[in-house]
Structure formats: structure tokens, C-alpha cells
Amino acid sequence: ADEYAILRRFHPIISGKGQSSAAQREAVAGGEDTHAIEQLEQVKQIAMTKSLGKAASSLFLTQPALSYSIKSLEEELGAPLFMRTSKGMLLTPFGEEFLSYS
């Protein structure tokens, strides 16, 4: 599957391109995009803190819950968003591309 097709589904949610703010609120209220928005916020927070634990704390999640969410997203996208290193979690080139849509 085209991994960038999945990335494109996140882009209109955040940028609002092609939708009025009322249409955006309606889409989110419908619940379909709520999870996608939460996952984008999770990726942003991990990228900013470079730490799963710190990101989980700031998002009021447990570390295992955040880890599961990110792993699920990476499986859905078909590519890793982060490199897990001894210095923390760093974005992969694919992860950087993913965040550029937000």
C-alpha cells in the first residue's frame, strides 16, 4: 500500500485545507478523526521531548498506553516514525515527513 496515502489522510485534519471550520468540527465530532488527531499530538509530544515517559506524562497517559498507540500507528503506516536509541526517541525521515503534514 502507498504509505503516503495514509499520511495524506492526516493532513486535512490539521491544516483544514478544503474544509470550513464548521466542517472540521463536524468531522471531529463524528469521532472518525478524533483518534487521528490524538495520535498526531502524541507523535508531536514524543518528538519534542524525545522521551516516551515524559510525553506520556504530559499527555496524561501511561507509558505502555502511549507505546501501544505509537506502535499501532507505525503498523498502520507501515513504517517506523521513531528510532529508539539510548539518547531517546528520534524521528526517522518518515516520521519527519509525517509531522510535516501537521
C-alpha positions in Angstrom: 0.0 0.0 0.0 1.0 3.6 -0.6 2.3 4.7 2.8 1.9 8.4 1.8 -1.8 7.8 1.1 -2.2 7.2 4.8 -0.2 10.3 5.7 -2.4 12.3 3.4 -5.4 11.3 5.5 -3.9 13.2 8.4 -3.1 16.4 6.5 -6.6 17.9 6.1 -7.5 17.2 9.7 -4.8 19.5 11.0 -4.4 22.0 8.2 -8.1 22.4 7.5 -7.4 22.7 3.8 -10.6 22.4 1.8 -12.8 22.5 4.8 -14.6 25.2 6.7 -14.0 25.2 10.5 -17.6 24.1 10.8 -16.9 21.1 8.6 -13.8 20.3 10.6 -15.7 20.4 13.9 -18.4 18.2 12.4 -15.8 15.6 11.2 -14.1 15.6 14.6 -17.5 15.4 16.4 -18.3 12.4 14.3 -15.4 10.7 16.1 -13.8 9.4 13.0 -10.8 11.8 13.1 -10.5 12.1 16.9 -8.1 9.2 17.2 -6.0 10.5 14.3 -5.7 13.9 16.0 -4.8 12.3 19.3 -2.1 10.2 17.5 -0.7 13.3 15.8 -0.5 15.1 19.2 1.3 12.0 20.7 3.9 12.0 17.9 4.5 15.7 18.3 5.0 15.4 22.0 7.4 12.5 21.7 9.3 14.3 19.0 9.5 17.4 21.2 10.6 15.6 24.4 12.5 12.7 22.8 11.1 10.7 25.7 8.2 8.3 25.8 7.9 8.7 29.5 7.9 12.5 29.5 5.5 12.6 26.6 3.1 10.1 28.3 3.2 12.2 31.5 2.4 15.4 29.6 -0.4 13.7 27.7 -1.8 12.2 30.9 -1.3 8.7 29.6 0.6 5.7 30.9 3.8 4.9 29.2 2.5 1.5 28.0 -0.6 3.1 26.6 1.4 5.6 24.6 3.8 3.0 23.4 0.9 0.8 22.2 -0.7 3.8 20.4 2.5 4.7 18.6 3.3 1.1 17.7 -0.2 0.7 16.3 0.2 3.8 14.3 3.5 2.7 12.9 2.0 -0.6 11.9 -0.9 1.2 10.2 1.5 3.4 8.3 3.8 0.5 7.5 7.0 2.4 8.6 8.6 3.4 11.9 8.1 7.0 13.0 10.9 6.9 15.6 14.3 5.4 16.1 14.6 4.2 19.7 18.1 5.0 20.9 19.9 5.2 24.2 19.7 9.0 23.8 15.9 8.9 23.4 13.4 8.6 20.6 14.4 10.4 17.4 12.2 10.9 14.4 13.0 8.8 11.3 12.9 10.5 7.9 9.5 9.0 7.5 8.5 10.4 11.0 9.7 13.9 9.9 7.6 13.6 6.7 4.6 12.5 8.8 4.9 15.6 11.1 5.3 17.9 8.1 1.6 17.2 7.4 0.6 18.7 10.8 
